[in-house]
Amino acid sequence: MDGTLLFGFYNLFLSIWFTNSADRAIAWSANQDRPVHKSGSKHAAADHAELMDSGNLVVKDQGGVIPWQSFDHPTNTLLPMQPVTTTAKAGID
């Protein structure tokens, strides 16, 4: 990770934001209509999560398979390496 983006909880939302932005501009946030403090959060069969240099937050299982990634669920900002797709997938459960 090159330090351009940070990942964590920001204003009660699981988020990715720009490190050097004066107003901490949000690049992505989970469940904007259902913050995790209200409904909880889980990832079935997930071993770990990793924030890639591209800004994509990926959840991987023990075999390295990615069952979920933030690039499939755009919210606030499209990042330079993020593909634009025609179908929206379900958010984090």
Residue frames as qw, qx, qy, qz and C-alpha x, y, z in Angstrom:
[[0.000, 0.891, 0.455, 0.000, 0.00, 0.00, 0.00],
 [0.480, 0.376, 0.001, 0.792, 1.48, 3.32, -1.01],
 [0.228, -0.370, -0.469, 0.769, -0.32, 5.39, 1.66],
 [0.112, -0.180, -0.342, -0.916, -2.61, 7.30, -0.72],
 [0.622, -0.386, -0.354, -0.582, -5.72, 5.68, 0.78],
 [0.122, -0.220, 0.801, -0.542, -6.69, 4.58, 4.29],
 [0.572, -0.272, -0.677, -0.376, -9.26, 1.99, 5.36],
 [0.161, -0.103, -0.765, 0.615, -11.24, 1.94, 8.60],
 [0.070, -0.731, -0.675, 0.074, -14.31, 3.36, 10.30],
 [0.148, 0.038, 0.046, 0.987, -15.05, 6.97, 9.37],
 [0.427, -0.046, 0.068, -0.901, -18.22, 8.65, 10.71],
 [0.670, -0.010, 0.609, -0.424, -19.62, 5.22, 11.68],
 [0.848, 0.475, -0.036, -0.234, -19.13, 3.82, 8.17],
 [0.760, -0.194, 0.469, 0.406, -16.58, 1.24, 7.07],
 [0.401, 0.902, 0.034, -0.155, -14.76, 3.41, 4.54],
 [0.712, 0.048, 0.198, 0.672, -11.78, 4.04, 2.31],
 [0.064, 0.980, 0.136, -0.129, -10.63, 7.67, 2.20],
 [0.603, 0.625, -0.146, 0.473, -7.83, 9.72, 0.65],
 [0.684, -0.366, -0.301, 0.555, -4.99, 10.25, 3.14],
 [0.360, -0.127, 0.015, 0.924, -3.84, 13.67, 1.95],
 [0.070, -0.624, -0.514, -0.584, -7.25, 15.18, 1.24],
 [0.027, -0.273, 0.343, -0.898, -7.97, 18.26, 3.39],
 [0.635, -0.172, 0.138, -0.741, -11.55, 17.11, 3.98],
 [0.356, -0.156, 0.917, -0.094, -10.74, 13.36, 4.03],
 [0.618, 0.276, -0.290, -0.677, -12.64, 12.75, 0.81],
 [0.716, -0.049, 0.665, -0.208, -14.31, 9.34, 0.88],
 [0.200, 0.332, -0.758, -0.524, -13.48, 7.00, -2.01],
 [0.563, -0.169, -0.746, -0.313, -15.80, 4.18, -0.87],
 [0.308, -0.234, 0.628, -0.675, -18.05, 3.38, 2.08],
 [0.154, -0.145, -0.974, -0.088, -20.06, 0.29, 2.98],
 [0.185, -0.574, -0.798, 0.022, -23.82, 0.16, 3.36],
 [0.057, 0.172, -0.063, 0.981, -24.53, 3.87, 3.18],
 [0.540, -0.378, -0.285, -0.696, -28.23, 3.19, 3.75],
 [0.875, -0.427, -0.195, -0.119, -27.54, 0.64, 6.50],
 [0.076, 0.743, -0.585, 0.315, -24.46, 1.59, 8.60],
 [0.623, 0.081, -0.766, 0.134, -22.76, -1.39, 10.24],
 [0.023, -0.141, 0.654, -0.743, -23.44, -0.07, 13.74],
 [0.633, 0.002, 0.141, -0.761, -27.15, -0.72, 13.17],
 [0.914, 0.151, -0.108, -0.361, -27.19, -4.12, 11.47],
 [0.733, -0.394, 0.530, 0.161, -23.80, -5.75, 12.03],
 [0.499, 0.686, -0.449, -0.279, -21.43, -7.05, 9.37],
 [0.770, -0.247, 0.586, 0.043, -20.10, -10.44, 8.35],
 [0.475, 0.570, -0.567, -0.359, -18.15, -12.18, 5.59],
 [0.950, -0.090, 0.260, -0.149, -18.76, -15.92, 5.28],
 [0.926, 0.109, 0.169, 0.319, -15.63, -18.02, 4.63],
 [0.302, 0.890, -0.183, 0.286, -13.36, -14.96, 4.62],
 [0.818, -0.149, -0.247, 0.497, -9.79, -15.34, 5.80],
 [0.358, -0.475, -0.086, 0.799, -8.67, -11.73, 5.52],
 [0.343, 0.898, 0.276, 0.010, -9.25, -8.38, 3.84],
 [0.577, -0.209, 0.209, 0.761, -6.63, -6.36, 1.99],
 [0.251, 0.901, 0.115, -0.336, -6.66, -2.79, 0.66],
 [0.762, 0.250, 0.310, 0.511, -4.86, -2.90, -2.68],
 [0.297, -0.289, 0.131, 0.900, -2.79, 0.01, -4.08],
 [0.003, -0.344, -0.618, -0.707, -5.60, 0.51, -6.60],
 [0.343, -0.142, 0.253, -0.893, -7.99, 1.35, -3.75],
 [0.739, -0.124, -0.513, -0.420, -9.88, -1.94, -4.15],
 [0.449, -0.381, 0.668, -0.456, -10.72, -3.56, -0.81],
 [0.678, 0.128, -0.658, -0.300, -10.66, -7.31, -1.38],
 [0.710, -0.361, 0.479, -0.368, -11.85, -10.08, 0.92],
 [0.507, 0.398, -0.748, -0.158, -9.99, -13.35, 0.38],
 [0.929, -0.303, 0.024, -0.211, -10.55, -16.89, 1.60],
 [0.666, -0.539, 0.481, 0.189, -7.75, -19.27, 2.63],
 [0.754, 0.225, 0.496, 0.368, -7.20, -20.32, -0.98],
 [0.233, -0.281, 0.245, 0.898, -6.77, -16.73, -2.17],
 [0.073, 0.535, 0.711, 0.451, -10.18, -16.65, -3.88],
 [0.043, 0.043, 0.175, -0.983, -11.87, -13.22, -3.75],
 [0.022, 0.523, 0.851, 0.022, -15.57, -13.72, -2.89],
 [0.014, -0.930, -0.361, 0.071, -16.11, -9.95, -2.47],
 [0.494, -0.031, 0.054, 0.867, -14.39, -6.72, -3.53],
 [0.039, 0.659, 0.308, -0.684, -15.29, -3.06, -3.19],
 [0.032, 0.268, -0.509, -0.817, -14.76, -2.39, -6.92],
 [0.093, -0.326, -0.881, -0.329, -17.92, -4.46, -7.51],
 [0.219, -0.760, -0.599, 0.125, -19.87, -2.04, -5.29],
 [0.310, 0.279, -0.007, 0.909, -18.96, 1.54, -6.25],
 [0.215, -0.752, -0.560, 0.275, -20.29, 4.26, -3.97],
 [0.144, -0.865, -0.101, 0.470, -18.60, 7.65, -3.69],
 [0.112, 0.800, -0.425, -0.407, -15.78, 7.81, -6.26],
 [0.941, 0.324, 0.028, 0.093, -14.57, 5.85, -9.27],
 [0.484, -0.688, 0.411, 0.352, -10.83, 5.28, -8.90],
 [0.265, 0.668, -0.518, -0.464, -8.35, 5.24, -11.83],
 [0.086, 0.248, -0.949, -0.174, -7.96, 1.43, -11.97],
 [0.438, 0.219, 0.730, -0.476, -11.62, 0.66, -11.19],
 [0.051, 0.183, 0.796, 0.575, -13.63, -0.91, -14.01],
 [0.455, 0.131, 0.145, -0.869, -17.02, 0.54, -14.86],
 [0.059, 0.126, 0.981, 0.133, -19.59, -2.26, -15.00],
 [0.363, -0.237, -0.399, -0.808, -23.23, -2.36, -16.05],
 [0.686, -0.443, -0.537, -0.210, -24.54, -4.48, -13.21],
 [0.237, -0.618, 0.465, -0.588, -24.61, -3.65, -9.53],
 [0.585, -0.077, -0.797, 0.130, -23.98, -6.44, -7.04],
 [0.589, -0.725, -0.337, -0.119, -25.36, -6.71, -3.51],
 [0.030, -0.809, 0.389, -0.439, -23.57, -4.79, -0.73],
 [0.211, 0.261, -0.845, 0.416, -21.80, -6.14, 2.31],
 [0.626, -0.465, -0.564, -0.273, -24.10, -8.27, 4.47]]
